[in-house]
Amino acid sequence: MQKVLAAVAVAATLLAAPVADARTKLTGEEQLAKMLDGREAGKPVNCIPSYMAQDTRVIDKTAIVYRVGRTLYVNRPSNADSLDDDDILVTKLHSSQLCRLDTVQLHDRGSHFWNGFVGLQDFVPYTKIASAK
């Protein structure tokens, strides 16, 4: 009987783990807010220099965040609901800048199939708020 109870307890623990993870998964908006915590928005710009982008992060169904130096540029593309944080972004540039109205193709990392595209909008710069000393 003790073995059965122990097995049930183990099974319940294993089944509860995915439920706990599902509850703690942040929405795209929550992930973005967490990333931008301590930063303030600047005036939106049409383009950013692509060669200076050091890091790019896809926020599921929300935005693409480009890091240029200490500044995070947030782009909320048209049809952002197509964004998947597991997609590979494929961008064909026509200049040294990434601009509003450029399109970014989405390539699924797992299946290796094309997964659609998004159209870029304005880039909103977010810089760290200077702390008062």
C-alpha positions as CSV (number, residue, x, y, z in Angstrom):
1,M,0.0,0.0,0.0
2,Q,2.9,2.4,0.8
3,K,4.4,1.7,-2.6
4,V,1.1,2.6,-4.3
5,L,0.8,5.8,-2.2
6,A,4.4,6.7,-3.0
7,A,3.8,6.1,-6.7
8,V,0.6,8.3,-6.7
9,A,2.5,11.1,-4.9
10,V,5.3,11.0,-7.5
11,A,2.8,11.0,-10.3
12,A,0.9,13.9,-8.8
13,T,4.1,15.9,-8.4
14,L,5.1,15.2,-12.1
15,L,1.7,16.2,-13.4
16,A,1.6,19.3,-11.2
17,A,4.9,20.6,-12.6
18,P,3.6,21.6,-16.0
19,V,0.6,23.2,-14.5
20,A,2.8,25.3,-12.2
21,D,5.0,26.3,-15.2
22,A,1.9,27.3,-17.2
23,R,0.8,29.6,-14.4
24,T,4.2,31.3,-14.2
25,K,4.7,31.8,-18.0
26,L,4.5,35.5,-18.7
27,T,2.5,36.9,-21.6
28,G,4.4,38.8,-24.3
29,E,3.4,42.1,-22.9
30,E,4.5,41.1,-19.4
31,Q,7.9,39.9,-20.8
32,L,8.4,43.2,-22.6
33,A,7.4,45.2,-19.5
34,K,10.0,43.3,-17.5
35,M,12.7,43.8,-20.1
36,L,11.9,47.6,-20.2
37,D,11.7,48.0,-16.4
38,G,13.9,51.0,-15.4
39,R,13.9,52.4,-18.9
40,E,12.0,55.3,-20.5
41,A,10.7,55.6,-24.0
42,G,12.2,58.1,-26.4
43,K,10.9,59.6,-29.6
44,P,10.1,56.8,-32.2
45,V,12.5,56.6,-35.2
46,N,12.0,55.2,-38.7
47,C,15.3,53.4,-39.0
48,I,18.1,51.9,-36.9
49,P,21.6,51.0,-38.1
50,S,21.5,47.3,-38.7
51,Y,25.3,46.8,-38.4
52,M,25.2,48.2,-34.8
53,A,22.4,45.9,-33.6
54,Q,24.2,43.6,-31.1
55,D,21.3,41.5,-30.0
56,T,17.8,40.8,-31.3
57,R,15.0,39.2,-29.2
58,V,11.6,38.1,-30.3
59,I,8.8,38.6,-27.7
60,D,6.1,36.1,-28.5
61,K,3.1,37.7,-30.4
62,T,4.2,41.1,-29.3
63,A,7.4,42.7,-30.5
64,I,11.0,42.5,-31.7
65,V,13.6,44.1,-29.5
66,Y,16.9,45.2,-31.0
67,R,19.8,46.2,-28.7
68,V,22.1,49.0,-30.1
69,G,24.7,49.9,-27.4
70,R,22.8,50.6,-24.2
71,T,19.5,51.4,-26.0
72,L,16.7,48.9,-26.6
73,Y,14.7,49.6,-29.7
74,V,11.2,48.1,-29.6
75,N,9.4,47.4,-32.9
76,R,5.8,46.3,-32.7
77,P,5.3,44.9,-36.3
78,S,2.1,44.8,-38.1
79,N,0.7,41.2,-37.7
80,A,2.9,40.8,-34.5
81,D,0.6,37.9,-33.6
82,S,2.7,35.9,-36.1
83,L,5.8,36.3,-33.9
84,D,7.0,33.2,-32.1
85,D,10.0,33.5,-29.8
86,D,11.4,30.3,-31.4
87,D,11.4,31.7,-34.9
88,I,14.6,32.7,-36.7
89,L,14.3,36.2,-38.2
90,V,15.5,36.5,-41.9
91,T,15.8,40.1,-43.0
92,K,16.8,41.2,-46.5
93,L,18.3,44.7,-46.2
94,H,18.3,47.3,-49.0
95,S,20.7,49.6,-47.2
96,S,22.8,49.6,-44.0
97,Q,19.7,50.3,-42.0
98,L,16.7,48.4,-40.8
99,C,13.7,50.6,-41.4
100,R,10.0,51.0,-41.0
101,L,8.1,49.1,-43.7
102,D,10.9,46.5,-44.2
103,T,9.7,43.0,-43.9
104,V,11.1,40.2,-41.8
105,Q,10.5,36.6,-42.8
106,L,10.0,34.1,-40.0
107,H,11.7,30.7,-40.2
108,D,10.6,28.0,-37.7
109,R,13.6,26.7,-35.8
110,G,12.2,23.2,-35.2
111,S,10.6,22.3,-38.5
112,H,12.8,24.5,-40.7
113,F,9.8,25.7,-42.6
114,W,9.0,29.3,-43.5
115,N,6.4,30.6,-41.0
116,G,5.3,33.8,-42.6
117,F,6.5,37.4,-42.2
118,V,6.0,40.6,-40.3
119,G,6.1,44.2,-41.4
120,L,8.2,46.5,-39.3
121,Q,6.8,49.7,-37.8
122,D,8.5,52.6,-36.0
123,F,11.4,51.8,-33.6
124,V,10.8,53.1,-30.1
125,P,14.1,53.7,-28.2
126,Y,14.2,52.8,-24.5
127,T,17.1,54.1,-22.4
128,K,17.9,53.5,-18.8
129,I,16.6,56.1,-16.4
130,A,19.5,57.9,-14.7
131,S,19.4,57.2,-11.0
132,A,19.4,60.1,-8.6
133,K,22.5,60.2,-6.4
